Amino acid sequence: MADTLTILKTRRSCRAYKPEHIEEEKLKAILEAGTYAATGMGEQSPIILVVRNQEVRNKLAKLNAAAMGMDIDPFYGAPELGKR
């Protein structure tokens, strides 16, 4: 329990990303963890999308920025995207 509290207290938002893609093994572990995340009353099946294609990622960034009325990269340069 102490480890969990330490992690929660020291976590930070990330707004800068390396240009490299995450390793396949790490991505699979992250996706597995996401499938066990809490859902509304345990009744929602998780759907997780990962975008690794740079062209698609850039198009999504442009559409998202336009929806926000801004001209920035809303994904802070992350080379790939994941959405649960």
Phi, psi and omega in degrees: 000321180299322178298318179298316179296320178298316179298314180296322182285334186253001181291150180224153174286148181251124179232021175212133185230149174286153182285348182283148175282151179290146180294146184305318181297317179293320179299316179299320179295319179295316180296320178297316179300320180297329179288343179261000179293152182297146176230169181299107180057023178067018185253358181257123175283133181289139171239119183242127178248137175235128178250115178249344181285119185299322180295316178293318179302315180294322178294317177297320179298317181295316179296318180296315179298318180296320179296330179274353181073030182230165178239058180228170174272106183291350180257010175052034176080007179301132184286341178217157185238148174225142181217131177260000000 
